[in-house]
Amino acid sequence: MALLVACGPTPTEPPTEAPTEPPTEPPTEAPTEPPVEPVTVTLWFHSGRGEERDALNQILANFAAARDDIVVDAVELPEGSYNEQVQAAAFSDDLPCLLDFDGPFVYNYVWGGFMLPLDDYISDEMRSDFLPSILEQGTYQDGKLYSLGQFDSGLAIWANKAYLEAAGVRIPTLDEPWTREEFEAALAALQALPEVDYALDMKMNYGRGEWFTYGFSPILQSFGGDLINRTDYQSADGVLNGPESVAAMEMVQSWFEMGYVNPEPAGDTDFVDGKAALSWVGHWVAPGYMEALGDNLLLLPMPDFGNGPKTGMGSWNWGITTNCENPDAAWEVLEFILQPEQILVMTNANGAVPARKSALAMSDLYGPDGFLNLYVQQLEAGVAVPRPVTPAYPVITSAFAEAFDNIKDGADVQTEMDRAVEKIDQDIQDNQGYPINP
């Protein structure tokens, strides 16, 4: 420590008298600063599966242990009505700082002016560490990034290896996936096995909702169809009800008519109980399937129905709302949630694809030699197709899910697809085409 010394003229004679002591006064205490109150960041999240809730609670506890200057006020809302509650809060100016939402629903919130862009917060280094699919999901038509997630997702075919061998079915690879002809021949051969009640589990127990769009719109895309014309997102006519999409849904309808798929499963156990030979579903079943089937479990790529194999992508992600009084503090919380170590807390619990490359490198399941690495390969190889980047998405998914529900029950495919197009196009028209800057 440096000492400061005062300089002045040297006295020529010593003093002849002792100096007089100055009067003493009681020492005064330095004024104390009032304690700094921590900043509160409000956070809403959906009440998903139990292991996801537990993981998020652990991550928030980790944040609380690391930071005492920011307090997170977390509120859990029921998943079934989550989007409706968020919409109601948005219009009543009552949104929290941090919000999680299912992938493509972010675009409607952005269009409504409820979300802040994250571009000024995220560093170039952090951005480059995210999977391209995560950045694509969070980027709106104005080119700005509005959301980031801890994990991505994907579809694949889970298979009972013993059943494939018994039926003489080729095991496909990402380089050589099943063609339509091979896949439907496999369904017939597997259905013929005496041990098999249903060749294919399509998770009809999930019910009408986002699963129908996430899980089965990739079939449209593998046929060359889609949910909407993506050149300008102004109409679904000629695309959702076009010949490719109609042919795709006629094929799916035939699977139900042939008895390959259980239209009303009593629960979620047809595959793990050995009643179904194949399971068309995503990563989230991995822990249970791996435990139930062990070495008899295979993870296979999506079939190629003519326009290349396609899979869904995207999942729950986070953004900062325009209601937030302290977005800098909200970013501090979000940045912590998105740390690779915290991502792995979540993905080790829910079996999802870690959203950052650095987290992938630390993952036993998703690393280069991991059992679930196929999901990463599909995301990197362009097999994954994002759901439409448009504020009209809530209506798109609702209309398609209703059409699919009716089609599986035997309704006329063309009629159902035409009806879905009418609903989608009417919504776009009612909102003047959803201009980017309304």
C-alpha positions in Angstrom: 0.0 0.0 0.0 1.4 3.4 -0.9 1.7 6.0 1.8 1.1 9.7 1.0 3.6 12.1 2.7 3.1 15.9 2.9 6.0 18.0 1.9 6.9 21.6 3.2 9.8 23.9 4.4 12.2 22.5 7.1 12.0 24.4 10.4 15.3 26.2 11.3 14.9 26.0 15.1 13.2 23.5 17.3 10.1 24.8 19.2 10.8 26.2 22.6 7.5 25.2 24.1 5.5 22.0 24.0 2.7 22.3 21.6 -0.7 22.7 22.9 -2.9 19.6 22.5 -6.0 20.3 20.4 -9.3 19.8 22.1 -10.5 16.2 21.7 -13.9 15.4 20.2 -15.6 12.0 20.2 -14.9 10.2 16.9 -17.7 10.3 14.4 -18.8 7.1 12.6 -18.8 7.0 8.9 -22.3 6.9 7.5 -23.4 3.4 6.6 -24.8 2.6 3.2 -28.3 1.0 3.3 -28.3 -2.6 2.2 -28.8 -3.1 -1.5 -32.1 -4.8 -2.2 -31.8 -7.7 -4.6 -33.6 -7.4 -8.0 -36.5 -9.7 -8.5 -37.0 -11.4 -11.8 -40.4 -13.0 -12.4 -40.4 -16.2 -14.4 -43.2 -18.4 -15.7 -42.8 -21.9 -16.9 -45.2 -24.7 -18.0 -45.8 -27.7 -15.7 -44.4 -30.3 -18.0 -43.3 -33.8 -17.0 -42.2 -34.2 -13.4 -38.5 -34.8 -14.2 -38.4 -31.5 -16.2 -40.0 -29.6 -13.3 -37.5 -31.1 -10.9 -34.6 -30.2 -13.2 -35.7 -26.6 -13.6 -36.1 -26.2 -9.8 -32.6 -27.6 -9.3 -31.2 -25.1 -11.9 -33.0 -22.2 -10.2 -31.6 -23.4 -6.8 -28.2 -23.4 -8.3 -28.7 -19.8 -9.5 -29.8 -18.8 -6.0 -26.7 -20.4 -4.5 -24.5 -18.5 -6.9 -26.2 -15.1 -6.8 -27.7 -13.1 -3.9 -28.3 -9.9 -5.9 -31.1 -11.4 -8.1 -34.1 -13.3 -6.7 -36.1 -15.4 -9.2 -39.9 -15.5 -8.5 -40.9 -18.6 -10.5 -44.5 -19.5 -11.2 -45.6 -22.8 -12.6 -48.7 -22.8 -14.9 -50.6 -25.9 -16.2 -49.3 -27.0 -19.6 -52.7 -27.7 -21.1 -53.9 -24.1 -20.8 -50.4 -22.5 -20.8 -50.6 -20.6 -24.1 -54.1 -19.3 -23.3 -52.9 -18.0 -20.0 -49.9 -16.3 -21.5 -52.0 -14.7 -24.2 -54.4 -13.4 -21.6 -51.5 -12.0 -19.5 -50.1 -10.4 -22.6 -53.3 -8.5 -23.4 -53.7 -7.4 -19.8 -50.1 -6.2 -19.6 -49.3 -8.7 -16.9 -46.5 -10.8 -18.4 -43.4 -11.8 -16.3 -39.8 -11.0 -17.2 -38.9 -14.4 -18.3 -41.2 -16.7 -20.2 -41.0 -20.2 -21.6 -43.0 -21.2 -24.6 -43.3 -24.0 -27.1 -41.1 -23.4 -30.1 -43.1 -21.8 -32.9 -45.5 -19.9 -30.5 -42.8 -17.3 -30.0 -43.6 -15.7 -33.4 -47.1 -14.8 -32.4 -45.8 -13.2 -29.2 -43.1 -11.3 -31.2 -45.6 -10.0 -33.7 -47.8 -8.8 -30.9 -44.9 -6.7 -29.5 -44.5 -8.8 -26.3 -40.9 -10.0 -26.7 -37.5 -8.2 -26.6 -34.7 -9.2 -29.0 -31.7 -10.9 -27.4 -29.1 -9.8 -30.0 -27.7 -7.1 -27.8 -27.1 -9.6 -24.9 -25.8 -12.8 -26.5 -22.1 -12.7 -27.4 -20.7 -14.0 -30.7 -19.0 -16.8 -28.9 -22.2 -17.9 -27.1 -24.2 -17.7 -30.3 -21.8 -19.8 -32.2 -22.1 -22.5 -29.6 -25.8 -23.1 -30.1 -27.1 -25.6 -32.6 -28.2 -23.9 -35.8 -31.7 -25.3 -35.3 -32.1 -23.5 -32.0 -31.1 -20.2 -33.5 -33.4 -20.8 -36.5 -36.3 -21.5 -34.1 -35.7 -18.3 -32.1 -35.3 -15.9 -35.1 -38.3 -14.1 -36.4 -38.9 -12.8 -40.0 -37.3 -9.5 -39.1 -34.0 -11.3 -38.6 -33.7 -10.7 -34.9 -33.2 -13.4 -32.2 -36.0 -13.5 -29.6 -35.7 -16.9 -27.9 -33.1 -19.5 -26.8 -33.7 -23.0 -25.5 -31.8 -25.5 -23.4 -32.6 -28.3 -25.7 -33.8 -29.3 -29.1 -35.9 -32.3 -30.2 -36.5 -34.7 -33.0 -38.5 -37.7 -34.2 -37.2 -41.2 -34.8 -38.5 -44.7 -35.1 -37.9 -46.7 -31.9 -37.8 -50.4 -32.7 -37.9 -53.8 -31.0 -34.8 -55.5 -32.5 -36.1 -59.0 -31.9 -39.3 -58.3 -33.8 -37.4 -56.8 -36.8 -35.2 -59.9 -37.0 -38.2 -62.3 -36.7 -39.9 -60.4 -39.5 -36.8 -60.3 -41.7 -36.9 -56.4 -41.8 -33.8 -54.5 -42.9 -32.4 -52.2 -40.2 -32.1 -48.7 -41.9 -29.5 -46.0 -41.5 -29.6 -42.3 -42.0 -27.7 -42.7 -45.2 -30.1 -45.5 -46.3 -33.4 -44.9 -44.6 -36.5 -47.0 -45.4 -38.3 -46.0 -48.5 -42.1 -45.8 -48.4 -42.4 -49.3 -50.0 -39.9 -50.7 -47.5 -41.7 -49.1 -44.5 -45.1 -50.3 -45.5 -43.8 -53.8 -46.2 -42.2 -53.7 -42.8 -45.5 -52.7 -41.2 -47.2 -55.7 -42.9 -44.5 -58.1 -41.9 -44.4 -57.0 -38.3 -48.2 -57.0 -38.0 -48.1 -60.7 -39.1 -46.0 -61.7 -36.1 -48.1 -63.5 -33.5 -46.6 -61.6 -30.6 -47.4 -58.2 -32.1 -50.8 -56.5 -31.7 -49.9 -53.4 -33.6 -47.0 -52.8 -35.9 -46.7 -49.1 -35.1 -47.3 -47.1 -32.0 -48.1 -43.5 -33.0 -48.8 -42.2 -29.5 -52.5 -41.6 -30.1 -52.8 -41.5 -26.3 -51.3 -38.0 -26.4 -54.6 -36.8 -27.9 -55.4 -34.0 -30.3 -52.9 -31.1 -29.9 -49.4 -30.1 -30.8 -48.2 -33.7 -31.0 -50.3 -34.2 -34.1 -48.6 -31.3 -35.9 -45.1 -31.9 -34.5 -45.2 -35.6 -35.0 -46.9 -36.0 -38.4 -46.4 -32.8 -40.4 -43.0 -34.2 -41.3 -44.8 -36.9 -43.3 -46.3 -34.1 -45.4 -42.9 -32.6 -46.0 -41.3 -36.0 -46.9 -44.0 -36.3 -49.6 -43.2 -32.8 -50.8 -46.2 -31.0 -49.1 -46.3 -28.7 -46.2 -48.5 -26.9 -43.7 -48.3 -23.5 -45.5 -46.6 -21.8 -48.4 -43.3 -20.7 -46.8 -42.3 -18.2 -49.5 -44.4 -15.5 -47.9 -46.6 -17.3 -45.3 -49.7 -15.8 -46.8 -51.7 -18.9 -47.7 -51.9 -22.7 -47.1 -54.0 -23.2 -50.3 -52.4 -25.5 -52.8 -49.9 -26.7 -50.2 -51.7 -28.2 -47.2 -54.6 -29.3 -49.5 -52.3 -30.0 -52.5 -51.8 -33.5 -54.0 -48.6 -34.2 -52.1 -50.1 -33.5 -48.7 -53.4 -35.3 -49.5 -51.4 -38.4 -50.6 -49.4 -38.3 -47.4 -52.5 -38.3 -45.2 -54.2 -40.9 -47.3 -51.2 -43.2 -46.6 -51.5 -42.5 -42.9 -55.2 -43.2 -42.9 -54.5 -46.5 -44.6 -52.3 -47.5 -41.6 -55.3 -47.1 -39.3 -57.6 -49.0 -41.8 -55.1 -51.9 -42.0 -55.0 -52.1 -38.2 -51.3 -51.3 -38.0 -51.9 -48.5 -35.4 -53.9 -48.6 -32.2 -56.3 -45.6 -32.6 -57.2 -45.6 -28.9 -54.5 -47.0 -26.7 -55.4 -47.4 -23.0 -52.1 -45.9 -21.9 -48.5 -45.2 -23.0 -47.1 -48.7 -22.7 -47.9 -50.6 -26.0 -44.3 -50.5 -27.1 -42.6 -51.2 -23.8 -45.0 -54.0 -23.1 -44.2 -55.7 -26.4 -47.6 -55.1 -28.0 -46.2 -52.7 -30.6 -43.1 -53.4 -32.8 -42.2 -49.8 -33.7 -42.8 -46.5 -31.9 -43.1 -43.2 -33.9 -42.2 -40.6 -31.2 -39.4 -38.3 -30.0 -36.5 -38.2 -27.7 -38.5 -37.8 -24.5 -39.3 -41.5 -24.2 -35.6 -42.5 -24.2 -35.1 -43.1 -20.4 -38.2 -45.4 -20.1 -37.6 -47.2 -23.4 -33.9 -47.8 -22.6 -34.8 -49.2 -19.2 -37.5 -51.4 -20.5 -35.9 -52.9 -23.6 -32.2 -52.6 -22.9 -30.1 -54.2 -25.7 -33.2 -55.1 -27.6 -33.9 -51.4 -28.3 -33.0 -49.8 -31.6 -33.2 -46.1 -32.6 -33.9 -45.7 -36.4 -34.1 -42.7 -38.7 -37.3 -41.4 -40.2 -38.5 -43.1 -43.5 -38.0 -41.4 -46.8 -41.5 -41.1 -48.4 -40.1 -39.6 -51.6 -38.7 -36.2 -50.8 -36.1 -37.2 -48.2 -36.6 -38.2 -44.6 -38.0 -35.4 -42.4 -38.3 -34.9 -38.7 -39.7 -32.3 -36.4 -37.5 -30.0 -34.4 -37.8 -27.3 -31.8 -39.1 -27.4 -28.2 -39.7 -25.2 -25.2 -37.5 -22.1 -25.1 -37.0 -18.9 -23.2 -37.5 -15.2 -24.0 -37.6 -11.8 -22.2 -40.8 -9.9 -22.4 -41.3 -6.2 -23.1 -43.0 -6.0 -19.7 -39.8 -6.6 -17.9 -38.6 -3.6 -15.8 -35.0 -5.0 -15.5 -34.2 -6.9 -18.7 -30.5 -6.9 -17.8 -31.2 -8.9 -14.7 -33.5 -11.2 -16.6 -30.7 -11.9 -19.1 -28.4 -12.7 -16.2 -30.9 -15.4 -15.1 -31.4 -16.7 -18.7 -27.6 -16.8 -19.3 -27.2 -19.0 -16.3 -30.1 -21.3 -17.3 -28.3 -21.7 -20.6 -24.9 -22.6 -19.2 -23.7 -26.0 -20.6 -23.7 -27.5 -17.1 -27.2 -26.4 -16.4 -28.4 -27.6 -19.8 -27.1 -31.1 -18.9 -29.1 -31.0 -15.6 -32.2 -30.7 -17.8 -31.3 -33.0 -20.6 -30.0 -35.8 -18.3 -33.5 -35.7 -16.8 -35.7 -35.4 -20.0 -33.5 -37.1 -22.6 -33.6 -34.1 -24.9 -30.9 -33.0 -27.3 -28.6 -30.4 -25.6 -28.9 -27.1 -27.4 -25.2 -26.1 -27.2 -22.3 -27.8 -28.8 -20.2 -27.6 -25.7 -22.9 -29.4 -23.8 -23.2 -32.1 -26.5 -19.5 -32.8 -26.1 -20.1 -33.5 -22.4 -23.1 -35.7 -23.0 -22.7 -39.5 -22.9 -26.0 -40.0 -24.7 -25.7 -37.4 -27.4 -21.9 -37.3 -28.0 -20.4 -38.9 -31.2 -20.6 -42.4 -29.7 -23.8 -41.9 -27.7 -26.9 -44.1 -28.2 -29.0 -41.0 -29.1 -26.6 -39.3 -31.4 -28.9 -40.0 -34.3 -31.0 -37.0 -33.2 -28.0 -34.8 -33.4 -27.2 -36.1 -36.9 -30.7 -35.4 -38.1 -30.5 -31.8 -36.8 -27.2 -31.2 -38.4 -28.0 -33.0 -41.7 -31.0 -30.8 -42.6 -33.5 -33.6 -42.0 -35.2 -31.5 -39.3 -37.8 -29.0 -40.5 -38.8 -26.1 -38.3 -42.5 -25.5 -37.8 -43.7 -22.5 -39.8 -42.1 -19.1 -38.8 -45.3 -17.1 -38.7 -47.7 -15.5 -36.1 -50.4 -17.7 -37.7 -48.9 -20.8 -36.2 -51.4 -21.3 -33.4 -54.2 -21.5 -36.0 -52.1 -23.6 -38.3 -51.5 -26.2 -35.7 -55.0 -26.2 -34.4 -56.5 -26.6 -37.9 -54.1 -29.4 -38.9 -54.5 -31.3 -35.6 -58.3 -31.3 -36.1 -57.9 -32.5 -39.6 -55.6 -35.3 -38.6 -57.9 -36.4 -35.8 -60.8 -36.7 -38.2 -58.7 -38.4 -40.9 -57.5 -41.1 -38.6 -61.1 -41.8 -37.8 -61.9 -42.3 -41.5 -63.0 -38.8 -42.7 -62.4 -37.8 -46.4 -58.8 -36.5 -46.6 -59.4 -33.9 -49.3 -62.4 -32.4 -47.4 -60.5 -32.2 -44.2 -57.4 -30.6 -45.7 -59.6 -28.1 -47.6 -61.4 -27.2 -44.3 -58.0 -26.7 -42.6 -56.8 -24.4 -45.3 -60.0 -22.3 -45.0 -59.4 -21.7 -41.3 -55.7 -20.8 -41.8 -56.2 -18.5 -44.7 -59.1 -16.8 -42.9 -56.9 -16.1 -39.9 -54.2 -14.6 -42.1 -56.7 -12.5 -43.9 -58.3 -11.3 -40.6 -54.8 -10.1 -39.5 -53.9 -8.3 -42.7 -51.3 -10.9 -43.6 -49.5 -10.5 -40.2 -47.2 -7.6 -41.4 -43.8 -7.7 -39.6 -44.3 -4.2 -38.2 -48.0 -4.0 -37.5 
